[in-house]
Amino acid sequence: MIDYRLYPPITNAALNELFGAAWDGHQERDFAAQLRHSLLYVCAYDGARLVGFVNLAWDGGVHAFLLDTTTHPDYQRRGIGAELVRVAVEAARPHGIEWVHVDHEPHLAVFYQRCGFRHTEAGLLNLREM
């Protein structure tokens, strides 16, 4: 049984282990600054093992931004990612959030559509390329 927790104490080691398993080319990093700027984040646990994570950043107003939806490869295709998104979105409502945005790669479009997101046009500027 997977346990979903809103902003539990989380270590860099646990997040880096999850991201290292789930994302090709992940470089270990310190998540502290990112989590300090979050409205909330949700972790999924199988017992004591971190198996999923999603972060909800915000603009200080009515917009929030879904980031880093991650499920450990051993646990994918079980609905954990969708439940992480659902829990995050529902937890955002009491904070006055009206809009939740997500940027994603094309292969994730169906996943986010199933989570209730609709396609919109958006712009993106990579400052490293300027």
A tleap script that builds the chain and sets N, CA, C and O, in Angstrom:
source leaprc.protein.ff14SB
mol = sequence {
  NMET ILE ASP TYR ARG LEU TYR PRO PRO ILE
  THR ASN ALA ALA LEU ASN GLU LEU PHE GLY
  ALA ALA TRP ASP GLY HIE GLN GLU ARG ASP
  PHE ALA ALA GLN LEU ARG HIE SER LEU LEU
  TYR VAL CYS ALA TYR ASP GLY ALA ARG LEU
  VAL GLY PHE VAL ASN LEU ALA TRP ASP GLY
  GLY VAL HIE ALA PHE LEU LEU ASP THR THR
  THR HIE PRO ASP TYR GLN ARG ARG GLY ILE
  GLY ALA GLU LEU VAL ARG VAL ALA VAL GLU
  ALA ALA ARG PRO HIE GLY ILE GLU TRP VAL
  HIE VAL ASP HIE GLU PRO HIE LEU ALA VAL
  PHE TYR GLN ARG CYS GLY PHE ARG HIE THR
  GLU ALA GLY LEU LEU ASN LEU ARG GLU CMET
}
set mol.1.N position { 0.841 -1.189 0.000 }
set mol.1.CA position { 0.000 0.000 0.000 }
set mol.1.C position { 0.884 1.250 0.000 }
set mol.1.O position { 1.815 1.363 0.798 }
set mol.2.N position { 0.587 2.167 -0.887 }
set mol.2.CA position { 1.367 3.401 -1.010 }
set mol.2.C position { 0.753 4.472 -0.111 }
set mol.2.O position { -0.461 4.676 -0.100 }
set mol.3.N position { 1.609 5.143 0.631 }
set mol.3.CA position { 1.217 6.209 1.552 }
set mol.3.C position { 1.641 7.546 0.951 }
set mol.3.O position { 2.817 7.741 0.644 }
set mol.4.N position { 0.690 8.470 0.780 }
set mol.4.CA position { 0.958 9.789 0.215 }
set mol.4.C position { 0.998 10.801 1.349 }
set mol.4.O position { 0.064 10.887 2.145 }
set mol.5.N position { 2.085 11.567 1.419 }
set mol.5.CA position { 2.262 12.522 2.517 }
set mol.5.C position { 2.551 13.918 1.968 }
set mol.5.O position { 3.370 14.094 1.066 }
set mol.6.N position { 1.857 14.904 2.538 }
set mol.6.CA position { 2.105 16.303 2.191 }
set mol.6.C position { 3.300 16.821 2.975 }
set mol.6.O position { 3.359 16.683 4.197 }
set mol.7.N position { 4.232 17.406 2.282 }
set mol.7.CA position { 5.475 17.988 2.780 }
set mol.7.C position { 6.040 17.333 4.035 }
set mol.7.O position { 6.196 17.980 5.071 }
set mol.8.N position { 6.344 16.042 3.930 }
set mol.8.CA position { 7.011 15.389 5.059 }
set mol.8.C position { 8.472 15.819 5.113 }
set mol.8.O position { 9.000 16.321 4.120 }
set mol.9.N position { 9.131 15.635 6.243 }
set mol.9.CA position { 10.580 15.873 6.257 }
set mol.9.C position { 11.220 14.943 5.225 }
set mol.9.O position { 10.937 13.745 5.202 }
set mol.10.N position { 12.074 15.495 4.380 }
set mol.10.CA position { 12.677 14.715 3.305 }
set mol.10.C position { 14.147 15.085 3.194 }
set mol.10.O position { 14.507 16.252 3.345 }
set mol.11.N position { 14.984 14.114 2.934 }
set mol.11.CA position { 16.420 14.369 2.841 }
set mol.11.C position { 16.861 14.474 1.384 }
set mol.11.O position { 16.219 13.936 0.482 }
set mol.12.N position { 17.953 15.169 1.180 }
set mol.12.CA position { 18.562 15.222 -0.149 }
set mol.12.C position { 18.935 13.826 -0.619 }
set mol.12.O position { 18.789 13.505 -1.799 }
set mol.13.N position { 19.412 13.000 0.293 }
set mol.13.CA position { 19.813 11.637 -0.081 }
set mol.13.C position { 18.630 10.865 -0.648 }
set mol.13.O position { 18.766 10.191 -1.669 }
set mol.14.N position { 17.485 10.953 -0.008 }
set mol.14.CA position { 16.302 10.221 -0.481 }
set mol.14.C position { 15.841 10.747 -1.839 }
set mol.14.O position { 15.527 9.963 -2.735 }
set mol.15.N position { 15.800 12.067 -1.992 }
set mol.15.CA position { 15.376 12.645 -3.277 }
set mol.15.C position { 16.375 12.334 -4.385 }
set mol.15.O position { 15.978 12.003 -5.503 }
set mol.16.N position { 17.660 12.436 -4.086 }
set mol.16.CA position { 18.664 12.134 -5.107 }
set mol.16.C position { 18.643 10.655 -5.498 }
set mol.16.O position { 18.883 10.319 -6.658 }
set mol.17.N position { 18.364 9.786 -4.556 }
set mol.17.CA position { 18.245 8.358 -4.885 }
set mol.17.C position { 17.061 8.120 -5.814 }
set mol.17.O position { 17.185 7.395 -6.801 }
set mol.18.N position { 15.908 8.727 -5.506 }
set mol.18.CA position { 14.727 8.585 -6.358 }
set mol.18.C position { 14.975 9.168 -7.744 }
set mol.18.O position { 14.717 8.507 -8.750 }
set mol.19.N position { 15.466 10.384 -7.800 }
set mol.19.CA position { 15.697 11.049 -9.088 }
set mol.19.C position { 16.774 10.315 -9.892 }
set mol.19.O position { 16.677 10.219 -11.115 }
set mol.20.N position { 17.788 9.804 -9.217 }
set mol.20.CA position { 18.835 9.056 -9.902 }
set mol.20.C position { 18.302 7.789 -10.558 }
set mol.20.O position { 18.755 7.402 -11.635 }
set mol.21.N position { 17.344 7.151 -9.909 }
set mol.21.CA position { 16.736 5.941 -10.475 }
set mol.21.C position { 15.783 6.282 -11.616 }
set mol.21.O position { 15.674 5.525 -12.580 }
set mol.22.N position { 15.097 7.407 -11.514 }
set mol.22.CA position { 14.006 7.722 -12.450 }
set mol.22.C position { 14.439 8.552 -13.655 }
set mol.22.O position { 13.832 8.442 -14.720 }
set mol.23.N position { 15.465 9.372 -13.512 }
set mol.23.CA position { 15.823 10.318 -14.574 }
set mol.23.C position { 17.236 10.060 -15.076 }
set mol.23.O position { 18.195 10.120 -14.307 }
set mol.24.N position { 17.360 9.775 -16.355 }
set mol.24.CA position { 18.675 9.610 -16.973 }
set mol.24.C position { 19.487 10.895 -16.809 }
set mol.24.O position { 18.975 11.993 -17.023 }
set mol.25.N position { 20.727 10.750 -16.436 }
set mol.25.CA position { 21.614 11.898 -16.343 }
set mol.25.C position { 21.411 12.772 -15.118 }
set mol.25.O position { 21.968 13.867 -15.047 }
set mol.26.N position { 20.621 12.308 -14.146 }
set mol.26.CA position { 20.411 13.127 -12.940 }
set mol.26.C position { 21.751 13.368 -12.243 }
set mol.26.O position { 22.538 12.443 -12.043 }
set mol.27.N position { 21.988 14.608 -11.885 }
set mol.27.CA position { 23.162 14.998 -11.115 }
set mol.27.C position { 22.721 15.287 -9.691 }
set mol.27.O position { 21.756 16.019 -9.476 }
set mol.28.N position { 23.415 14.722 -8.726 }
set mol.28.CA position { 23.037 14.987 -7.337 }
set mol.28.C position { 23.000 16.481 -7.083 }
set mol.28.O position { 23.828 17.243 -7.583 }
set mol.29.N position { 22.009 16.877 -6.288 }
set mol.29.CA position { 21.879 18.300 -5.980 }
set mol.29.C position { 21.254 18.491 -4.614 }
set mol.29.O position { 20.757 17.548 -3.998 }
set mol.30.N position { 21.289 19.714 -4.163 }
set mol.30.CA position { 20.668 20.105 -2.906 }
set mol.30.C position { 19.266 20.617 -3.232 }
set mol.30.O position { 19.120 21.605 -3.952 }
set mol.31.N position { 18.256 19.967 -2.717 }
set mol.31.CA position { 16.872 20.328 -2.991 }
set mol.31.C position { 16.328 21.391 -2.033 }
set mol.31.O position { 15.196 21.843 -2.205 }
set mol.32.N position { 17.102 21.795 -1.039 }
set mol.32.CA position { 16.599 22.677 0.015 }
set mol.32.C position { 16.022 23.983 -0.519 }
set mol.32.O position { 14.922 24.374 -0.127 }
set mol.33.N position { 16.743 24.662 -1.402 }
set mol.33.CA position { 16.255 25.948 -1.922 }
set mol.33.C position { 14.956 25.764 -2.690 }
set mol.33.O position { 14.025 26.556 -2.538 }
set mol.34.N position { 14.889 24.736 -3.504 }
set mol.34.CA position { 13.673 24.466 -4.276 }
set mol.34.C position { 12.490 24.229 -3.341 }
set mol.34.O position { 11.414 24.792 -3.546 }
set mol.35.N position { 12.682 23.410 -2.329 }
set mol.35.CA position { 11.572 23.086 -1.425 }
set mol.35.C position { 11.145 24.287 -0.588 }
set mol.35.O position { 9.978 24.404 -0.216 }
set mol.36.N position { 12.098 25.187 -0.288 }
set mol.36.CA position { 11.749 26.409 0.459 }
set mol.36.C position { 10.809 27.299 -0.343 }
set mol.36.O position { 10.008 28.031 0.238 }
set mol.37.N position { 10.896 27.246 -1.671 }
set mol.37.CA position { 10.069 28.081 -2.539 }
set mol.37.C position { 8.810 27.366 -3.008 }
set mol.37.O position { 8.088 27.872 -3.867 }
set mol.38.N position { 8.552 26.218 -2.460 }
set mol.38.CA position { 7.381 25.447 -2.857 }
set mol.38.C position { 6.165 25.867 -2.054 }
set mol.38.O position { 6.265 26.223 -0.880 }
set mol.39.N position { 5.027 25.819 -2.705 }
set mol.39.CA position { 3.774 25.929 -1.958 }
set mol.39.C position { 3.604 24.658 -1.139 }
set mol.39.O position { 3.252 24.699 0.040 }
set mol.40.N position { 3.861 23.530 -1.788 }
set mol.40.CA position { 3.791 22.241 -1.134 }
set mol.40.C position { 4.468 21.199 -1.999 }
set mol.40.O position { 4.758 21.445 -3.170 }
set mol.41.N position { 4.713 20.060 -1.435 }
set mol.41.CA position { 5.188 18.919 -2.205 }
set mol.41.C position { 4.568 17.669 -1.600 }
set mol.41.O position { 4.167 17.646 -0.437 }
set mol.42.N position { 4.504 16.639 -2.420 }
set mol.42.CA position { 3.885 15.384 -2.002 }
set mol.42.C position { 4.887 14.265 -2.244 }
set mol.42.O position { 5.527 14.201 -3.293 }
set mol.43.N position { 5.012 13.393 -1.265 }
set mol.43.CA position { 5.871 12.226 -1.389 }
set mol.43.C position { 5.014 10.967 -1.296 }
set mol.43.O position { 4.025 10.925 -0.564 }
set mol.44.N position { 5.408 9.946 -2.047 }
set mol.44.CA position { 4.753 8.641 -1.993 }
set mol.44.C position { 5.747 7.650 -1.394 }
set mol.44.O position { 6.908 7.594 -1.801 }
set mol.45.N position { 5.278 6.872 -0.426 }
set mol.45.CA position { 6.133 5.913 0.265 }
set mol.45.C position { 5.544 4.517 0.190 }
set mol.45.O position { 4.333 4.322 0.290 }
set mol.46.N position { 6.428 3.561 0.013 }
set mol.46.CA position { 6.099 2.156 0.201 }
set mol.46.C position { 6.857 1.754 1.456 }
set mol.46.O position { 8.054 1.472 1.402 }
set mol.47.N position { 6.165 1.729 2.577 }
set mol.47.CA position { 6.845 1.571 3.860 }
set mol.47.C position { 7.689 2.805 4.103 }
set mol.47.O position { 7.177 3.924 4.080 }
set mol.48.N position { 8.977 2.611 4.336 }
set mol.48.CA position { 9.895 3.738 4.555 }
set mol.48.C position { 10.562 4.195 3.259 }
set mol.48.O position { 11.294 5.185 3.258 }
set mol.49.N position { 10.318 3.485 2.158 }
set mol.49.CA position { 10.994 3.788 0.895 }
set mol.49.C position { 10.261 4.873 0.111 }
set mol.49.O position { 9.066 4.750 -0.160 }
set mol.50.N position { 10.981 5.940 -0.253 }
set mol.50.CA position { 10.432 6.994 -1.102 }
set mol.50.C position { 10.322 6.458 -2.524 }
set mol.50.O position { 11.327 6.078 -3.127 }
set mol.51.N position { 9.095 6.426 -3.066 }
set mol.51.CA position { 8.888 5.881 -4.415 }
set mol.51.C position { 8.272 6.898 -5.365 }
set mol.51.O position { 8.124 6.615 -6.554 }
set mol.52.N position { 7.908 8.086 -4.860 }
set mol.52.CA position { 7.334 9.103 -5.724 }
set mol.52.C position { 7.420 10.474 -5.093 }
set mol.52.O position { 7.519 10.617 -3.875 }
set mol.53.N position { 7.380 11.497 -5.966 }
set mol.53.CA position { 7.514 12.885 -5.513 }
set mol.53.C position { 6.905 13.802 -6.563 }
set mol.53.O position { 7.000 13.544 -7.763 }
set mol.54.N position { 6.284 14.865 -6.101 }
set mol.54.CA position { 5.886 15.965 -6.972 }
set mol.54.C position { 5.967 17.257 -6.160 }
set mol.54.O position { 5.678 17.280 -4.964 }
set mol.55.N position { 6.362 18.316 -6.833 }
set mol.55.CA position { 6.532 19.622 -6.206 }
set mol.55.C position { 5.533 20.603 -6.812 }
set mol.55.O position { 5.288 20.573 -8.018 }
set mol.56.N position { 4.966 21.458 -5.997 }
set mol.56.CA position { 4.073 22.502 -6.480 }
set mol.56.C position { 4.650 23.850 -6.059 }
set mol.56.O position { 4.522 24.266 -4.907 }
set mol.57.N position { 5.286 24.522 -7.014 }
set mol.57.CA position { 5.815 25.868 -6.782 }
set mol.57.C position { 4.688 26.857 -7.056 }
set mol.57.O position { 3.663 26.488 -7.630 }
set mol.58.N position { 4.871 28.105 -6.652 }
set mol.58.CA position { 3.802 29.075 -6.898 }
set mol.58.C position { 4.358 30.469 -7.068 }
set mol.58.O position { 5.522 30.742 -6.775 }
set mol.59.N position { 3.492 31.342 -7.549 }
set mol.59.CA position { 3.892 32.723 -7.809 }
set mol.59.C position { 3.528 33.664 -6.661 }
set mol.59.O position { 3.687 34.878 -6.789 }
set mol.60.N position { 3.052 33.131 -5.562 }
set mol.60.CA position { 2.621 33.958 -4.441 }
set mol.60.C position { 1.190 34.442 -4.588 }
set mol.60.O position { 0.670 35.117 -3.699 }
set mol.61.N position { 0.549 34.107 -5.694 }
set mol.61.CA position { -0.832 34.507 -5.956 }
set mol.61.C position { -1.702 33.299 -6.239 }
set mol.61.O position { -1.824 32.399 -5.408 }
set mol.62.N position { -2.309 33.285 -7.422 }
set mol.62.CA position { -3.290 32.239 -7.737 }
set mol.62.C position { -2.759 31.176 -8.706 }
set mol.62.O position { -3.495 30.262 -9.080 }
set mol.63.N position { -1.489 31.286 -9.115 }
set mol.63.CA position { -0.902 30.327 -10.047 }
set mol.63.C position { 0.093 29.433 -9.320 }
set mol.63.O position { 0.902 29.905 -8.521 }
set mol.64.N position { 0.023 28.135 -9.606 }
set mol.64.CA position { 1.003 27.177 -9.098 }
set mol.64.C position { 1.551 26.385 -10.276 }
set mol.64.O position { 0.931 26.308 -11.337 }
set mol.65.N position { 2.715 25.804 -10.070 }
set mol.65.CA position { 3.440 25.155 -11.151 }
set mol.65.C position { 3.880 23.770 -10.707 }
set mol.65.O position { 4.677 23.627 -9.780 }
set mol.66.N position { 3.363 22.770 -11.366 }
set mol.66.CA position { 3.694 21.392 -11.058 }
set mol.66.C position { 5.081 21.085 -11.616 }
set mol.66.O position { 5.344 21.295 -12.800 }
set mol.67.N position { 5.962 20.588 -10.755 }
set mol.67.CA position { 7.340 20.308 -11.144 }
set mol.67.C position { 7.774 18.929 -10.651 }
set mol.67.O position { 7.348 18.464 -9.594 }
set mol.68.N position { 8.613 18.302 -11.429 }
set mol.68.CA position { 9.339 17.098 -10.999 }
set mol.68.C position { 8.462 15.915 -10.618 }
set mol.68.O position { 8.794 15.181 -9.687 }
set mol.69.N position { 7.359 15.715 -11.312 }
set mol.69.CA position { 6.557 14.521 -11.055 }
set mol.69.C position { 7.444 13.310 -11.330 }
set mol.69.O position { 7.879 13.095 -12.461 }
set mol.70.N position { 7.708 12.530 -10.300 }
set mol.70.CA position { 8.668 11.439 -10.403 }
set mol.70.C position { 8.150 10.205 -9.675 }
set mol.70.O position { 7.700 10.283 -8.532 }
set mol.71.N position { 8.222 9.069 -10.355 }
set mol.71.CA position { 7.903 7.785 -9.742 }
set mol.71.C position { 9.066 6.841 -10.000 }
set mol.71.O position { 9.577 6.760 -11.117 }
set mol.72.N position { 9.473 6.140 -8.974 }
set mol.72.CA position { 10.569 5.179 -9.124 }
set mol.72.C position { 10.205 4.173 -10.215 }
set mol.72.O position { 9.064 3.713 -10.262 }
set mol.73.N position { 11.147 3.823 -11.092 }
set mol.73.CA position { 10.845 2.898 -12.189 }
set mol.73.C position { 10.220 1.572 -11.742 }
set mol.73.O position { 9.404 1.002 -12.466 }
set mol.74.N position { 10.593 1.078 -10.564 }
set mol.74.CA position { 10.008 -0.172 -10.066 }
set mol.74.C position { 8.527 -0.038 -9.725 }
set mol.74.O position { 7.845 -1.044 -9.526 }
set mol.75.N position { 8.018 1.204 -9.657 }
set mol.75.CA position { 6.638 1.449 -9.235 }
set mol.75.C position { 5.800 2.132 -10.314 }
set mol.75.O position { 4.645 2.482 -10.072 }
set mol.76.N position { 6.366 2.320 -11.483 }
set mol.76.CA position { 5.625 3.004 -12.544 }
set mol.76.C position { 4.509 2.137 -13.096 }
set mol.76.O position { 4.523 0.912 -12.972 }
set mol.77.N position { 3.534 2.812 -13.714 }
set mol.77.CA position { 2.366 2.189 -14.337 }
set mol.77.C position { 1.417 1.571 -13.308 }
set mol.77.O position { 0.716 0.598 -13.587 }
set mol.78.N position { 1.415 2.164 -12.110 }
set mol.78.CA position { 0.512 1.720 -11.042 }
set mol.78.C position { -0.416 2.843 -10.578 }
set mol.78.O position { -1.174 2.668 -9.624 }
set mol.79.N position { -0.357 3.994 -11.249 }
set mol.79.CA position { -1.197 5.122 -10.873 }
set mol.79.C position { -0.608 6.018 -9.806 }
set mol.79.O position { -1.278 6.943 -9.348 }
set mol.80.N position { 0.621 5.773 -9.398 }
set mol.80.CA position { 1.235 6.567 -8.333 }
set mol.80.C position { 1.470 8.002 -8.788 }
set mol.80.O position { 1.184 8.936 -8.039 }
set mol.81.N position { 1.981 8.196 -9.995 }
set mol.81.CA position { 2.211 9.550 -10.500 }
set mol.81.C position { 0.928 10.346 -10.581 }
set mol.81.O position { 0.891 11.511 -10.184 }
set mol.82.N position { -0.128 9.726 -11.093 }
set mol.82.CA position { -1.420 10.408 -11.188 }
set mol.82.C position { -1.963 10.750 -9.810 }
set mol.82.O position { -2.557 11.813 -9.623 }
set mol.83.N position { -1.768 9.870 -8.854 }
set mol.83.CA position { -2.243 10.149 -7.488 }
set mol.83.C position { -1.424 11.259 -6.845 }
set mol.83.O position { -1.974 12.081 -6.112 }
set mol.84.N position { -0.122 11.300 -7.106 }
set mol.84.CA position { 0.700 12.407 -6.605 }
set mol.84.C position { 0.163 13.738 -7.123 }
set mol.84.O position { 0.026 14.699 -6.366 }
set mol.85.N position { -0.139 13.786 -8.423 }
set mol.85.CA position { -0.669 15.008 -9.024 }
set mol.85.C position { -2.025 15.351 -8.403 }
set mol.85.O position { -2.266 16.506 -8.053 }
set mol.86.N position { -2.903 14.371 -8.264 }
set mol.86.CA position { -4.234 14.612 -7.691 }
set mol.86.C position { -4.132 15.166 -6.271 }
set mol.86.O position { -4.807 16.137 -5.927 }
set mol.87.N position { -3.288 14.546 -5.456 }
set mol.87.CA position { -3.123 14.997 -4.069 }
set mol.87.C position { -2.576 16.427 -4.044 }
set mol.87.O position { -3.046 17.252 -3.261 }
set mol.88.N position { -1.601 16.725 -4.883 }
set mol.88.CA position { -1.022 18.073 -4.924 }
set mol.88.C position { -2.055 19.111 -5.336 }
set mol.88.O position { -2.147 20.179 -4.730 }
set mol.89.N position { -2.830 18.796 -6.368 }
set mol.89.CA position { -3.843 19.741 -6.857 }
set mol.89.C position { -4.912 19.978 -5.789 }
set mol.89.O position { -5.307 21.120 -5.552 }
set mol.90.N position { -5.373 18.926 -5.155 }
set mol.90.CA position { -6.394 19.094 -4.107 }
set mol.90.C position { -5.842 19.860 -2.906 }
set mol.90.O position { -6.558 20.657 -2.299 }
set mol.91.N position { -4.592 19.630 -2.564 }
set mol.91.CA position { -3.981 20.341 -1.438 }
set mol.91.C position { -3.771 21.813 -1.755 }
set mol.91.O position { -3.674 22.631 -0.840 }
set mol.92.N position { -3.698 22.166 -3.039 }
set mol.92.CA position { -3.498 23.559 -3.441 }
set mol.92.C position { -4.767 24.392 -3.277 }
set mol.92.O position { -4.693 25.596 -3.032 }
set mol.93.N position { -5.921 23.758 -3.412 }
set mol.93.CA position { -7.195 24.505 -3.353 }
set mol.93.C position { -7.343 25.388 -2.120 }
set mol.93.O position { -7.691 26.559 -2.268 }
set mol.94.N position { -7.098 24.886 -0.912 }
set mol.94.CA position { -7.266 25.743 0.273 }
set mol.94.C position { -6.311 26.933 0.329 }
set mol.94.O position { -6.514 27.854 1.119 }
set mol.95.N position { -5.278 26.918 -0.500 }
set mol.95.CA position { -4.316 28.025 -0.550 }
set mol.95.C position { -4.739 29.115 -1.531 }
set mol.95.O position { -4.003 30.077 -1.749 }
set mol.96.N position { -5.923 28.965 -2.122 }
set mol.96.CA position { -6.427 29.971 -3.045 }
set mol.96.C position { -5.889 29.839 -4.461 }
set mol.96.O position { -6.042 30.756 -5.269 }
set mol.97.N position { -5.270 28.728 -4.768 }
set mol.97.CA position { -4.738 28.508 -6.114 }
set mol.97.C position { -5.910 28.323 -7.079 }
set mol.97.O position { -6.820 27.536 -6.819 }
set mol.98.N position { -5.880 29.047 -8.183 }
set mol.98.CA position { -6.919 28.936 -9.212 }
set mol.98.C position { -6.415 28.244 -10.469 }
set mol.98.O position { -7.199 27.645 -11.205 }
set mol.99.N position { -5.118 28.322 -10.718 }
set mol.99.CA position { -4.543 27.755 -11.935 }
set mol.99.C position { -3.319 26.926 -11.574 }
set mol.99.O position { -2.450 27.380 -10.828 }
set mol.100.N position { -3.254 25.711 -12.105 }
set mol.100.CA position { -2.059 24.879 -11.959 }
set mol.100.C position { -1.500 24.652 -13.361 }
set mol.100.O position { -2.193 24.154 -14.249 }
set mol.101.N position { -0.263 25.017 -13.538 }
set mol.101.CA position { 0.427 24.901 -14.824 }
set mol.101.C position { 1.374 23.705 -14.773 }
set mol.101.O position { 1.867 23.336 -13.707 }
set mol.102.N position { 1.619 23.110 -15.921 }
set mol.102.CA position { 2.654 22.087 -16.022 }
set mol.102.C position { 3.301 22.168 -17.406 }
set mol.102.O position { 2.615 22.250 -18.425 }
set mol.103.N position { 4.608 22.146 -17.418 }
set mol.103.CA position { 5.367 22.003 -18.665 }
set mol.103.C position { 5.826 20.555 -18.705 }
set mol.103.O position { 6.195 19.980 -17.681 }
set mol.104.N position { 5.801 19.974 -19.891 }
set mol.104.CA position { 6.213 18.574 -19.996 }
set mol.104.C position { 6.712 18.277 -21.395 }
set mol.104.O position { 6.445 19.013 -22.345 }
set mol.105.N position { 7.435 17.190 -21.495 }
set mol.105.CA position { 7.899 16.712 -22.787 }
set mol.105.C position { 6.732 16.041 -23.508 }
set mol.105.O position { 5.795 15.569 -22.864 }
set mol.106.N position { 6.783 15.996 -24.835 }
set mol.106.CA position { 5.656 15.457 -25.614 }
set mol.106.C position { 5.212 14.049 -25.210 }
set mol.106.O position { 4.019 13.747 -25.246 }
set mol.107.N position { 6.148 13.192 -24.830 }
set mol.107.CA position { 5.759 11.820 -24.484 }
set mol.107.C position { 4.946 11.735 -23.190 }
set mol.107.O position { 4.390 10.681 -22.881 }
set mol.108.N position { 4.873 12.820 -22.439 }
set mol.108.CA position { 4.087 12.841 -21.200 }
set mol.108.C position { 2.717 13.498 -21.380 }
set mol.108.O position { 1.962 13.622 -20.415 }
set mol.109.N position { 2.394 13.916 -22.589 }
set mol.109.CA position { 1.131 14.622 -22.836 }
set mol.109.C position { -0.081 13.798 -22.416 }
set mol.109.O position { -0.987 14.325 -21.771 }
set mol.110.N position { -0.112 12.533 -22.765 }
set mol.110.CA position { -1.266 11.687 -22.426 }
set mol.110.C position { -1.404 11.550 -20.914 }
set mol.110.O position { -2.514 11.605 -20.384 }
set mol.111.N position { -0.280 11.373 -20.217 }
set mol.111.CA position { -0.321 11.285 -18.752 }
set mol.111.C position { -0.976 12.524 -18.154 }
set mol.111.O position { -1.887 12.410 -17.334 }
set mol.112.N position { -0.520 13.702 -18.558 }
set mol.112.CA position { -1.063 14.929 -17.975 }
set mol.112.C position { -2.502 15.188 -18.416 }
set mol.112.O position { -3.282 15.756 -17.651 }
set mol.113.N position { -2.865 14.788 -19.619 }
set mol.113.CA position { -4.270 14.893 -20.036 }
set mol.113.C position { -5.144 14.024 -19.148 }
set mol.113.O position { -6.233 14.438 -18.752 }
set mol.114.N position { -4.680 12.829 -18.834 }
set mol.114.CA position { -5.439 11.936 -17.936 }
set mol.114.C position { -5.548 12.512 -16.533 }
set mol.114.O position { -6.477 12.194 -15.790 }
set mol.115.N position { -4.591 13.364 -16.177 }
set mol.115.CA position { -4.633 14.034 -14.870 }
set mol.115.C position { -5.534 15.272 -14.891 }
set mol.115.O position { -5.704 15.930 -13.864 }
set mol.116.N position { -6.107 15.590 -16.050 }
set mol.116.CA position { -7.034 16.712 -16.145 }
set mol.116.C position { -6.478 17.970 -16.779 }
set mol.116.O position { -7.208 18.949 -16.932 }
set mol.117.N position { -5.225 17.974 -17.147 }
set mol.117.CA position { -4.639 19.158 -17.779 }
set mol.117.C position { -5.043 19.213 -19.241 }
set mol.117.O position { -5.186 18.183 -19.899 }
set mol.118.N position { -5.225 20.420 -19.737 }
set mol.118.CA position { -5.510 20.590 -21.155 }
set mol.118.C position { -4.335 21.303 -21.808 }
set mol.118.O position { -3.611 22.059 -21.160 }
set mol.119.N position { -4.161 21.054 -23.087 }
set mol.119.CA position { -3.066 21.643 -23.842 }
set mol.119.C position { -3.292 23.142 -24.006 }
set mol.119.O position { -4.404 23.577 -24.304 }
set mol.120.N position { -2.244 23.923 -23.813 }
set mol.120.CA position { -2.272 25.359 -24.068 }
set mol.120.C position { -0.986 25.742 -24.774 }
set mol.120.O position { 0.005 25.015 -24.723 }
set mol.121.N position { -1.010 26.861 -25.416 }
set mol.121.CA position { 0.209 27.397 -26.003 }
set mol.121.C position { 1.000 28.087 -24.895 }
set mol.121.O position { 0.425 28.710 -24.002 }
set mol.122.N position { 2.298 27.971 -24.961 }
set mol.122.CA position { 3.141 28.619 -23.960 }
set mol.122.C position { 4.463 28.999 -24.616 }
set mol.122.O position { 4.823 28.470 -25.667 }
set mol.123.N position { 5.153 29.888 -24.004 }
set mol.123.CA position { 6.472 30.270 -24.476 }
set mol.123.C position { 7.520 29.803 -23.492 }
set mol.123.O position { 7.244 29.618 -22.306 }
set mol.124.N position { 8.729 29.612 -23.997 }
set mol.124.CA position { 9.823 29.156 -23.159 }
set mol.124.C position { 11.104 29.814 -23.649 }
set mol.124.O position { 11.371 29.846 -24.850 }
set mol.125.N position { 11.877 30.326 -22.742 }
set mol.125.CA position { 13.136 30.985 -23.061 }
set mol.125.C position { 14.239 30.330 -22.231 }
set mol.125.O position { 14.189 30.362 -21.002 }
set mol.126.N position { 15.220 29.746 -22.882 }
set mol.126.CA position { 16.339 29.111 -22.200 }
set mol.126.C position { 17.463 30.142 -22.087 }
set mol.126.O position { 18.090 30.489 -23.088 }
set mol.127.N position { 17.716 30.627 -20.882 }
set mol.127.CA position { 18.718 31.664 -20.676 }
set mol.127.C position { 20.136 31.163 -20.895 }
set mol.127.O position { 21.035 31.966 -21.145 }
set mol.128.N position { 20.359 29.862 -20.809 }
set mol.128.CA position { 21.689 29.304 -21.073 }
set mol.128.C position { 22.052 29.399 -22.547 }
set mol.128.O position { 23.230 29.418 -22.905 }
set mol.129.N position { 21.027 29.461 -23.405 }
set mol.129.CA position { 21.272 29.500 -24.842 }
set mol.129.C position { 21.373 30.923 -25.379 }
set mol.129.O position { 21.562 31.119 -26.579 }
set mol.130.N position { 21.250 31.902 -24.516 }
set mol.130.CA position { 21.301 33.294 -24.975 }
set mol.130.C position { 22.699 33.856 -24.790 }
set mol.130.O position { 22.946 35.017 -25.118 }
savepdb mol mol.pdb
quit
